């Protein structure tokens, strides 16, 4: 099993709440990938959609507070974008290369994850079976990201590392976690 902790940083030019922190851990065991995010700080300043009674696949989750990760097969241009809303909604997109050929990944018909929202922190944990899209022996590279929408509608972009002049989670050289 390969297990790593992470801490996300806001994109330098975006306004971010000074007391906000996004940390977590990610692990891979054969075809199982587990990721857990913890958002801590003054959560009343963040726009967080309430839990849905009927979580479903939805588009454009990144327009609101959304936990994301990008997964690519090492030495291959194709990758997947996973979007997880604190409300329980989700989506997975497949790309042929950098922002090319975007399509919903039909291998996933549901994506169940746990969200716990407290006064000073929110945790989101996902365990996903990757054998629907990659082989267990294939090495993967992951970019871990989060979009935070503030109550004033400003948005900040958080990632392990920011490689571009603008916040761009799709840049392959920011897929720095190897599992």
C-alpha positions in Angstrom: 0.0 0.0 0.0 1.2 3.5 -0.9 0.0 6.2 1.5 0.8 9.9 1.4 -0.3 13.0 3.3 -0.9 16.3 1.5 -1.4 20.0 2.2 -2.9 22.2 -0.5 -1.8 25.8 -1.2 -4.0 28.6 -2.6 -3.0 30.0 -6.0 -0.9 33.0 -5.2 -3.0 35.7 -7.0 -6.3 34.7 -5.5 -7.7 36.0 -2.3 -7.9 33.3 0.3 -9.1 33.2 3.8 -6.0 33.5 6.0 -7.1 30.9 8.5 -8.2 28.3 5.9 -6.3 25.0 5.7 -6.8 22.0 3.4 -5.0 18.8 4.3 -5.5 15.1 3.8 -4.2 11.8 2.8 -4.3 9.6 -0.3 -3.5 5.9 -0.6 -3.5 3.2 -3.2 -3.8 -0.5 -2.6 -3.8 -2.4 -5.9 -6.9 -1.1 -7.7 -8.4 0.7 -4.6 -7.8 4.5 -4.3 -8.7 6.2 -1.0 -8.5 10.0 -0.6 -9.6 12.0 2.4 -9.7 15.8 2.5 -10.0 17.9 5.6 -11.0 21.6 5.2 -10.4 23.5 8.4 -11.0 27.1 9.4 -13.8 29.6 9.6 -16.3 27.6 7.5 -19.1 30.2 7.9 -17.1 32.3 5.3 -17.3 29.5 2.7 -20.3 28.7 0.5 -20.9 25.1 1.1 -24.0 23.5 -0.5 -26.1 21.5 2.0 -26.2 17.7 1.7 -28.5 16.4 -1.0 -31.1 13.7 -0.3 -30.5 12.5 -3.8 -26.8 12.9 -4.7 -26.2 12.4 -8.4 -23.8 13.0 -11.3 -23.8 16.7 -12.1 -21.8 19.0 -14.4 -19.8 22.1 -13.5 -19.4 21.3 -9.8 -16.2 23.4 -10.0 -18.3 26.5 -10.0 -18.9 26.0 -6.3 -16.9 24.6 -3.5 -15.6 21.3 -4.9 -12.9 18.8 -3.9 -11.1 17.4 -7.0 -8.3 15.2 -8.0 -6.8 14.5 -11.4 -5.4 11.0 -12.1 -3.2 10.0 -15.0 -1.4 6.9 -16.1 2.3 7.5 -15.9 3.8 8.2 -19.3 0.4 8.5 -21.0 -1.3 11.7 -22.0 -4.8 10.6 -21.0 -6.2 11.5 -17.6 -9.4 11.7 -15.5 -10.9 14.5 -13.4 -12.9 13.6 -10.3 -15.2 16.3 -8.9 -16.8 15.8 -5.5 -19.2 18.3 -4.0 -19.8 18.5 -0.2 -23.5 18.2 -1.1 -22.8 14.6 -2.4 -22.9 15.3 -6.1 -20.1 14.1 -8.3 -18.7 13.6 -11.7 -15.8 12.0 -13.5 -14.4 13.2 -16.8 -11.9 11.5 -19.1 -9.5 13.5 -21.3 -7.3 12.3 -24.2 -4.7 14.8 -23.4 -4.3 18.3 -21.9 -7.9 19.7 -22.0 -8.6 17.6 -25.1 -11.5 15.2 -25.8 -13.3 15.8 -22.5 -16.2 13.4 -21.9 -18.0 11.9 -19.0 -16.4 8.7 -17.9 -19.2 6.1 -18.3 -17.3 3.4 -16.4 -18.6 5.1 -13.2 -22.4 5.1 -12.7 -22.2 6.0 -9.1 -19.5 7.5 -6.8 -20.3 7.3 -3.1 -18.3 9.2 -0.6 -18.7 10.4 3.0 -18.9 14.0 4.1 -18.9 15.2 7.7 -19.5 18.9 8.2 -18.7 20.4 11.6 -18.5 24.0 12.8 -14.7 24.3 12.3 -14.0 21.5 9.7 -15.4 19.5 6.9 -14.0 16.1 5.9 -14.7 14.3 2.7 -13.6 10.7 2.1 -13.8 8.6 -1.0 -12.8 5.0 -1.7 -12.9 4.2 -5.4 -12.3 1.1 -7.4 -9.9 2.1 -10.2 -10.0 -1.2 -12.1 -12.8 0.3 -14.2 -10.3 2.6 -15.8 -6.8 1.4 -15.2 -4.9 -1.8 -14.5 -3.7 -2.5 -10.9 -0.1 -2.7 -12.0 -0.1 0.6 -13.8 1.6 3.5 -12.0 -0.5 6.6 -11.6 0.2 10.3 -11.1 -2.2 12.4 -9.2 -2.9 16.1 -8.8 -5.0 17.0 -5.7 -7.0 20.2 -5.9 -9.9 22.1 -4.4 -12.1 25.0 -5.5 -13.3 27.1 -2.6 -16.2 29.5 -3.2 -16.4 32.2 -0.5 -19.7 33.6 0.7 -18.9 36.9 -1.2 -18.8 34.7 -4.4 -15.0 35.1 -4.8 -13.3 31.8 -5.7 -9.9 30.5 -4.6 -8.0 27.6 -6.2 -6.0 25.2 -4.1 -3.5 22.6 -5.2 -0.4 20.7 -4.2 1.6 22.9 -6.5 0.7 25.6 -9.0 2.8 25.4 -12.2 1.1 27.9 -14.5 0.8 31.7 -14.7 -2.9 31.1 -14.0 -4.6 28.5 -11.8 -4.8 25.4 -14.1 -5.4 22.1 -12.5 -5.0 20.3 -15.8 -1.3 20.9 -16.3 0.3 17.5 -16.3 3.5 18.5 -14.5 1.3 19.3 -11.5 0.4 15.6 -11.2 3.1 15.1 -8.6 1.8 12.3 -6.3 2.9 9.0 -7.6 1.0 5.9 -6.5 
